[in-house]
Each structure stands twice: as C-alpha cells, then as structure tokens.
Amino acid sequence: MPVAALGKLELLLRGIYDLSIGSRVEDFLVTDRQALPGACHDAPGDEQLFVTATDDELCMSLYLDPRLLERLQAHDPSDELDQRNVADCWAAVEGISHFLCVAHNAEHDRPVSLLTLELQAEIDKYIASFLLLTRRDPHRFPAELHPLLFERTRIDPALAAGREPLYRRASRYAARFCAKLEPRLRALCRSGRGNWQSELRKFYRLTDLGKLRHIERMQAAL
C-alpha cells in the first residue's frame, strides 16, 4: 500500500511543531477494516483513530481507506494541493494530527480530550494547507482557505455519530485561532519572514483547558 504521500504530510506536521515522537504513523497504519476490532468493521468514514488504554499501556491504530491513500499517491498534495486532492489531504492530515496529538500527550503523561483532538486537527488542516499552497506561490496569501475550511465545510451526521455540537465547537475555536494567526502568515507571504511558528508550537503544548482559554483571550483582545 503506497504511503509515501502520507509520510510527507506527517513530516510537515512534525516540523511545524518540532515534535520528536518516536512512533511513526506508518507503523500504526491499518488499511483493512477487518483487522480492526469487531465493532469497528462497519464504521463509516475514510479515516479513524482507534485508541485503547490500560494502566500502563496505550494502543493505537490509524485506519485510512486504501483508496484514499492511492488517490493521495496519484495526486500528492506535497507536490500540488488543489481541488483534486484537498478533501483527501484534509482526511489524511486529520488522522495524522489525531495520532501525533495523542502520542505527544501520552509521552508527557497528559490526557487529551476529543474536543482538543478535533480542535487541533482543524488548526493542522489550515496551517498544513497554507504551507502546501504557498510552496507553489510563496507571495500569494490564500485568502480563500479560511472560509473554505471553516464556513463551507459541512459536518456529516453519519460520521459525527451524535457529536455535531462538539465538532462545531472545535471548528469555531479553530477558526478564531487561525484568523488571529493570519496577519503573521500574510507577513510571511509579503516578506518571507513572520513569527508564526513560535505561536503554533507554544499553543500545541498547552493543556486542553489552556488551549481554550488562550483562544478566548485572543478573541477578547480583538
């Protein structure tokens, strides 16, 4: 199963946040639903992270549909992100983001909530897409990205499984954070310089509650 395109996206996220997690997504990747626990065989969606924990062990499996991986390999978003592959890219980035966030917090013996996982994944989709788009045109700020991701994307009730309010809340918080980050990203496009990475890395290492409070303070300052 081709995973080179997936590995490039993982390296992109690791670089953004300066992560030194020993585990790699490829080592936990599952592309056959029948290899998952029985209750997961008929779950909908192209991407899902499965986590089980005991007192002294954390087990993870990241399921990605093999057809999604084949499409990503055929139209690698690291070469060009466009309408052909943006949906697949976001699904893959979401899975990678979930995996890295759980692994990072586990290494620091910290719990992580579903709200934080979804919030971080939305931010990761935004910043990864920004970096991929500006590879081809470094001086053009992709103003269409924020409304595309946070206003035009709809939650699939079948995938949300009754958690629509949680996903909407995560999207609202992520939209606020990314909007506040945009001036730094615009400066990066104008001059090739911008203090954007330190803000992201600091935010990534906050606790669950710390992330929400940080965004609320940002909003109050507007």
Protein Blocks (a to p, Z undefined) as FASTA:
>chain_A
ZZklmmmmmmmmmmmnopabfbdfklmgcfbfklpcfklmmpgcjbdcdddddfkbccdd
ddddfklmmmmmmmcfklogcfklmmmmmmmmmmmmmmmmmmmmmmnopacdfklmmmmm
mmmmmmmmmmmmmmmmmmbccfklmmmmmmmpccdfklnnoplmmmmmmmmmmmmmmmmm
mmmmmmmmmnopacfklmmmmmmmpcfklmmmmmmmmmmmZZ
